[in-house]
Amino acid sequence: MYRFSSRWQTIKRSFSTHVPDNRLNGLRQLMATSPEQIDAFVIPSEDAHQSEYTAECDNRRAWISGFTGSAGCAVVSQDTAAMFTDGRYFLQASKELGDDWTLMKQGMPGVPTWKEYLAKNLPKGSRIGIDPSLITAGDAFALKSELQSAGSDLVAVQKNLVDRVRRDRPERPTHPIKEHALKYAGKSREEKLRDLRDGFTQRGYDGTVVSALDEIAWLLNLRGSDIHCCPIFFAYCVVTRDDAVLYVANADERLPSHVLSDLNAHIKIKPYEQIIDDLKDQTDKRFVVDPAITNLSIVEALGGQKNVGLEESSIALAKARKNDAELKGIRESHKRDGAAVSKHFAWLSHQLCDKKRLYEAEAAEHLEEMRRQHESYVGLSFDTVAATGSNGAIIHYQPSPTDSAVIDPYQIYLCDSGAHYLDGTTDITRTFLFDGKPTEFQKRVFTRVMQSHIALDKAVFPTGTTGSQLDPIARQPLWQDGLDFRHGTGHGVGAYLNVHEGPHGIGSRAAYTKVPLEQGMVVTNEPGYYQDGEFGIRIENVLVVKKPEHVPYRFGDRDYLGFEHVTFVPLGKRLLDPALLSESDRAWINSYHQECRKVLEPQLLGDSRTLKWVEEETEPL
């Protein structure tokens, strides 16, 4: 375990990274000479659309620091460089950051958020610079007020300083864009636009700006690949009572002619970079935007906070409520994905027990190859976590294609993976021990994680219940042993869209306190435990929120909801401690494994090795 120093529980690396020192030096020189005269510069992870995963041209925080996790915010002054990230990335950041960076472990006692740090720990009178296209309007307004109370100021830097230092910055991707078929989408773009217009018109607005890339893709039934592992494309969409404008680069080259023709019948298409100038001509209209996902430059172009309504996105919730066609695709894609994943684990088990030497990256590639065999496969939904031994304790570990570890069959192996198919997106984690005997502690921890997984799967709850209210149910079996994990219990999943989707989820995140789970929503169930330097354990299925079949009463005249699991891959029995399982636990595991047989066996005819593996792994307890 690490020992922490200082009241912030910070940790610094004791070895160097590959990030050259001149990057920070170059940034500081620009800070000192910039016309904005700034004392500190904020470098968020996100792009102008608040994307969780970003294109290489937008990886500013990773480029300046060397920390490659998907979440984090850097604050650089003339004498300090601080990196703020959450518990998913503590180990990864500690390994990737160089000596001149201080890791701020968000969520730990006494550790400020990056916004608190700016207000309370920088000198009074500081001028803090940020690219206005990379901070949400909501964060900017709140931060500006907080800084002014502390005698400091938030300053918009129109030309990003990291981009000026990074002279070899790649071009923004403009990959092909394709139509998402109506048989999978379940609703036409015309219907979705009509619903959107009806909503903001009834609330007294003239239009809205859609900035989130997955919302644009969903709204217009289009898919792309501009961001690694995400079926989205760079664009903005402005919808008014009478018009819709899609701002996208090189539309004539990227869209099939028939799709372009259909779009032109309902939507104007303009260059991506033109949006700010066009919005400045619309200040006579009253627009509504979501302050949590719309960047400051958009709101300022529309005339500022006084001229714009700030409300939660109606698209986010509409997208989260999957329709029948989307749910059908989600169920079918998970069934075929389960067969592909089972083929992989059967192969991997056979190879390792046959004493073959395999690297983590080889296993990840084989798993992708199994998925690639289906004609509806599009690509990975995120880079595969194939982690042996201590690497499993790094929650979002990614094996290097050239320098990954050899898989040790006597060490716990954690594999978190997912795929995009034309009809759905998958996300699954399994934890196996392929040979040898686990320690008593490992068995106890795995069993508690299993019980946590079962508890959430079986949960029944009244309508209006949020994911934050369900989170303690999932953690209770771990808490009984004084164990826990530093990530959410579940996140939403898109329908052939981003693997991480809001606005709902299961965990302690503030957003999850506001959005009740509804019938048709999709969410993961992924409790875990991570022993730093030794192993990681996680069990993950995808769940659909539905009405349970047998709830005899309706107290308070309320309906009740539960979950349907749509992931079907054996759970890994070698790590279980039978003595800790209740009869109810055993019944659930046995029932789930019988479901796995029913789903998988018809897809595996002729594959004797995988059939045998499935049969062995699903033998009743």
N, C-alpha and C positions, 0 to 999 in steps of 0.2 A: 504494500500500500504506500501511496505517496504521503509525505509529510508536507503540510501546508504552512506557509509563513505569511505574516502580516494579517491585519484585521479583515482583509478581503479574501482570504484563503486562495491566494494566487499561486500559480505554479509556472516556472520557467524551464525551458529545455536546457539541457546541459550539452547539447551538441548542435551543430550547424545544419541548416537546410540548404537547398540549392538556389534559394532566392538571393540574388546579388544585393549587397549592402547599398549599392548606388540607387536602388529603387526608392527606399525611404529617404535617402539624402536628396535625391532629385525632387521628390514631393515636397520636402521641407524648404528647398530653395524656391520652388514656385509659390509656396504659401507666403514666404517672406517678401516676395516681389510682386505678388498678384495685386491688381488694382483694388480688389476687395479688402486687402490688408487683414487677412485672417490669422488667428492665433492657433486654431485647431481645425482639422478637416475630418468630416464623418464619411466613412466608406461603408455603405450597407451591402448586403449580399444581393439584394434584389435588383431587377432591371426596371425600366420605366413602366412595366405592367405588373409589378410586384410578383413576378414569377418566383416560385420556390427554387426551381432549377433554371439555370441561365445558359445562354449561348456563350461561346468562348469570348466574343467581343465584349460581353457584359460581365465577365468574371473579374471585376476590378479588385474586390476584396481578396480573392484567392491570389491574384497576380502580385499584389503589393505585399502580401504576408506569407504566402506558402501554405496557408490553411485552406484545405479544399472541401470541407464540410458544407452542406447546403444551407446551414443556418449560422448567422453570426454577424457582428457589426464591429468595424474597426474605428478607433478614434486615435488620430495622430496629431500630436503637438510638436513643438520644436524639441522637447526633451523626453517625451514619452510616446509609446505606441501600445495601446491596449486593445485586446481582442475579447469581445463579449460573445459567449455561446452557451448553449444549454447542455444538460447532462448527457444527451446522446453523443456529444462530441468531445467530452472532457479528455478522454484518452487520445483520440485522434489529434486534437489540437495540440496537446502537450508534446506529441511526437513531431508534428509538422512545423510548429512555430520556432523561430530562431531566438537567439539570446536577447535580441533587442525588443522582443515582444513580451508583454505580460498578459497571461490568460486570466480573464475575469469569469469565474464559474457561476453563471447566472442561476439563481434558485438556491444557492448555498447561503447559510446564515451570514449576514453582514456584507454580502456582495451587492453593490448597486447595479441597477440596469444602466445601459449606456446613456439613457436620457438623464437619470439621476446623477450619474458621473459628470456629465457636462454641466449640470446646474450647481452641483455641490463641491466638486473636486477641482475644477479649473478656476483660475484666479478671477476675481470680480472684474468685470469690464472686458472679458474675453469676447472676441468676435469669432464665432464658430461657423465655418463654411460647410455648405452641403449643396450637391447638385439637386435643384428643385424637381428634376424629373425622376429622382430616385427615392424621394420621401413622400409618403402619402400625405394628402391634405390634412387629414385628421391628426396625424403625428406632428406635422409642421406647426399647425395652429396651437396645439397643446404645448409643444416644446418651446415655441417662441414666447408664449405667455410665461412659462416656467423660468426661462432664461432671463426675461426682462425683470422678473421678481428678484432674481439673483444678481441683477446689474450687468448681465451679459446680453448678447444679441445673436440671433440666427441670421446668417447672411447667405443669400442665394448666389451660388457660383455658376454662371451660365455655361462655361466651358469646363468640363470636368477635369480636375487637375491630374488625376491618375491617367486619364486618356492622353493628356499632354506629355506625361512622363513616358508612357507606353507607346513608343513610336512605331512598334511593329504590331499594333492592335489589328486583329483580323477584321475583315468586312462582315457586316451583318448578313446572316444566311438568308437566301431567297430560294428555298427548295420548292419543288412542285406542290400544288394544293389540289386535293381531290374532294369529290362529293362523298358525304356520308349517306348511304342509301336510306331511303324512307322506310324500307322494311326493317332496318335496324334502329333508326331514329324514332320511329313511331309518331312523328309529328312534323309537318312541313315547316320550312323557314317562314312562309307567309303566315301560318297560324301563330308561330312564336312571335313574330314581329307585331302581329295584331294584338296579342295578349300583352306584350310589353307596352305598346302605345296606349291601350285601354287603361293600363295600370297607372302610368304617369299622368295621363290626361285627367283621369278621375281625381287625382291628387292635386290638380291645378298647375301642372308643369307643361312646358312646351316641348321638352326634349330631354335626352340623356346621352351621356358619353359612356360607351362600354370600353373599358380599358383592359380587363383581365382576358388573357388570350384564350383560356379554356371557355370563358363565357361567349366570346365571339365565335369560336368553333362550334359550340353547342347551338347558339342562336341561329346560325346560318347553315347548319348541317354541312360543315366543311371540316377537313382534317389536313394537317401538314406534318412537317418534321423539322422545323427550324431549330428546335431545342432538343438536345440529346434525350432519347427515351420518352419524349412527350409529343403526342400527335397534334401539335398546334403550330401556328404560324404567326409572324409578327404583323400586327394590324391594330387599328382602332376602328370602332364603329359608332357613328353618330346617328341617332334615331330621333327624328322630330315627329310632330303630328302628321306631317305630309310627306316627309322624305326619309330616306336612309342612305348613308354614305359609308362605304367601306374604304378605309385608307390602308392600302397595301402596296408594296413595291412590285413593279414588273408584272402586273396582273395578266397582261396579254400573253406573256411567256410562261406563266406558272399554272394557269387554270386551263383545263380542257375547253375546247371551243363551245361545246354544248352547255357546259356549266356556266361559262362566261356569258353566253347568250341568255340563259335563264336568269342569272343574277341581274343583268342589265335591264331586264324587264321590270325589276322591282327596286333595284339598288344602284346608286351612282358609285362609280369606282374612281378613286383619286390616289395620287402618290402618298406613300406612308409619311413622308416628311412634311406634308402640307397641312397637317391637322392644326397645329398651333396657329398658323396664320389665318386659317378659315374660322377657327373658334373666336378669334378676336373680332370678327365681323358679326358675331351672333350675340353680342352683349345686350341686345334689345329683347332677347328671349330669356325666359326663366327655365334654367336647366336643373336637373337633379342628378347627383352622382353619389356613389358610395365613397365616403371619406377614408375607408379602411383599405381601398384598393385603387383609388384614383390619385395620381401624383399631383403635386402642388402646381406644376407648370400648367396642367390642364385647367385647374380651378382658377388660377391667376389669369389665364387667357380668356376665360369666360366672364371676367370682371371681378373676381375675388369672392371672398367668403360671404359678403353681404348680398351678392347677386346670384348665388347658387344654393339650391337646397341640398342638404347633406343627409342622406338616408341610406339604409342598408340596401344592397342590391337585390332586386326582385328576381333577377336571373339566377343568382346563386341558389336560392331555395327551389326555384322551378327545376333547375338542373339536377338538384339532389333528389327530388321526388321522381323516381324512375317510373316511366309508363310501362304498360304491359309488354310492348315490343322490346324495350330496353331490358326488362327483367328476364324475358325469354332468352335474349342474347347472353346476358350475364350468366344464367344457369347453364346454358349450352357450352359457353366458352370455358367455364370452370370444369365441366365434365371432361372435355378433351384435354384441358391443361392438366388435370389430375392424372390422366393416362400418361402424358408426356413426362411428368415429374416422377411418376412411379417407375417408368422405364429407366429413367436416369438413376434413381436410387437403387434399383435392382442391379443395374450395371456397375455402379460404384461399389456397392457392397461386395459383388462378385470379384471385382478387380482387387479390392483391398484385402479381402480374405484369401485371395490367391497370391498375396504378397507382391502385387504389382506396385511400382513406385509412381504415384500420381501427384501432380501439383494442384493447388487450389484453382489456378487459372484454367488448367485442363478440365477439371470437373465443371467449372462454370461454362466452358465452351461446349462440352458434351450436353449439358442441360439445355443450352440454347438450341443445339442441333436437334434434340428430341422434339422441341416445340416447333422448330422450323419445318418439320416434316408435314405439318398440316397446312393445307392450302389457304386457310383463313388467317394464318399467322402474319402479323405485321412487323413486330419487333419487341424488344424487351421494354417493360414498363419502368424499369430502373436497372442499374448495374447490379448484377448478382452478388450477393454476400455469400461467399463460399469460404468458411472460416474454420480452421482446425485449431484445437487447443486454445491458447491464450488469445488468439486473434478473434475468437468469438466474443470476447469481452468488449471489443470495440464495436459499438452498437451498429454503426453504419460502415463497417470494414469493407474494403473493396480490394481483392487480390490484384497485384500488379501482373500484367500479362508477361512480363519478362523476369520478375523476381518475386514470385509468390512462394509460400511455404509448401513443403511436402506434407500431404495429408497423413496424419498418424492414426491408424485404425484404433489405437489404444487410448486416444484422446477424444473428447467430445467434439463433434462436428456440427456446426450450425450453418444452415443454408436458408437464406431469405431471397426469394426470387419472384419474378412476375413477368407477364407478357401482355402485349396488346394483340387482340384478334379483331377482325372486322366487326364482330358482334359483342365484344366485351373486353374488359381489362381485369387481370388477375394479380393476386399478391398472396404468397404462401410462405410460411416458415416452418421448417421441421428441424429437429435436433436428434442426432443419432450417435450411438456408440457402436462401432462396427465390430470390435473385437475386445476381448479382455473383460474385466469386471469393474464397474464403477465403484467409487468410494461411497460409504454410507451417506456422507454429506451430499454428494452429487445426486444420489437417488432421492434423498429427502427433498432437495431443492426442485428437481425435475417433477416430482410428484406434486409438490405444492403449486408449481406453475401449471401443471395439468388440472389441478382442482380449481385454480383461478379461472382457467379457460372454460372449464365445465360450468362454473358458477355463472359466468356471463352468458354462455350459450343457452342456459336453462332459464334465464331471468324472465319474469313476467312483470309488467309494470303498467301503471295507468297512463293514458294519453296525457301529454303535457310534461312528461318526465324528460329531463335533459341527460346528456351523456355525462355531465359532471356528477349527477346524482347516482348514476350506475357505476361509476368508477370504483367507489369503495367496495361494492359487491365483488368485483373482480379481484381486488387486492386483498380481501379479507383472509383467504387461506395463507397467503405469504406473510401478512401482518402477524398472524398467530405465531409464526416462528421468528418474528423480528426481522423479516426480509422485505425487500421492496425493489422497484426498478425506476430508473430516471427517464422514462418516456411515457407518452400517452398509451392508454390501453387500446385505443382504436381510432382510425381515421376514416373519413369517407373515401369512396372509390368511384371514379368516373366510368361511364359507359363508353368504352373505347375513347377514353380521355385520360386526363391526368390521374395517376395512381393515388395521389393525395388530393382529396377534394373536400371542400367545406360546403356549407358553413358549420355542419354538425361534426361531432366526433365524441369519443369517450375518453375523458381525462380531466385534469384539473385546470386546463387552459381556460382563461376568462371567457373566450368566445363560446366555449361549450356550455357555459351556464345560461346562455341566452336562447339557444335553439333547441326546442324539444325534438326528440326523435319521432318520425312520422312513418306511417305505412308506406313502403316502397323505397325508403332510404336504404343505402348500402353502407356498411361499416365493417372494419376489421375487428377481430378479437385476438389480441397478441400480447398477453402478459409474458414476462420473462424474468430472468435473474442473471446478473453478470458479476463474476468473481474476478476482479482485476488481476491480470497477469496469469490467470489459470484457465478459465472457460467462460462460455456464455450459453444460456438456454433461453429459447423462445419457441412458443407454439402459436401459430397464426392460421386462422381460417377467415374467410370472408362471410359476412352475415347479411341477410336481407331482413329488414323490419317488416313484420306481418302480424296479423291477428291470430292468436293461438286458437287451436281447435276446441279446446275444452276449458273454458272459463265460465263457470255456472252462474255467476252473479255480476251485477254492474253497480257496485256501491257508488253512491253519489251521482248516479246516472252517467257514469263515465265508461268508455270502452277501455279495454286493456290490450297491450301489445306484447309481442315476444320476438324471437328470432328464428330464422331458418338458415342453417349453414349450407353453403353451396360449394364448399371446397371438399374434395374427397381424395385424400392420400393418407395411408396408415400413419399412426402417430409416433411409433417407436417405443416398443414395450420394454426393451432391455434396461432402460434407465428408471423404470417404475419401482417403487417400494410397495409391494402388495399389502404390507401390514398397515400402511397409512390410508389405504383406500376404503371408503365406505361401500356398502352394498349399492347405494345409489350411484357412486362413482363408477363402480364396475359395470353396472347396467348401462350407463351412458357410453362408456368406452366400447363395450361389446356391441351395443346398438349402432354406434357410429361406424365401427369396423364392418358390420354387416352391410351398412349402406355403401361403404367403400367397395365391397365385393360386388354389390348389385350394379354400381355405376361403372366400375373399372373392368370387370371380367369380360363383358361383351365387346369391349374395345381392344382386348388383348389376346383374342383368339389367334393361335399360331405363334404367340410369343411365350414359349414355355418358361423361360427364365423369369420374366416379369410376373407371370401368373403364379409361379411357385413362390416368389418373394411376397406377393400380395397375400397369398394364402397363409404363409407362415407368420407374417406380420399382423394378420387379422384373426388369428386363432383366439377363441374366446378365453378370457381370464378365468 
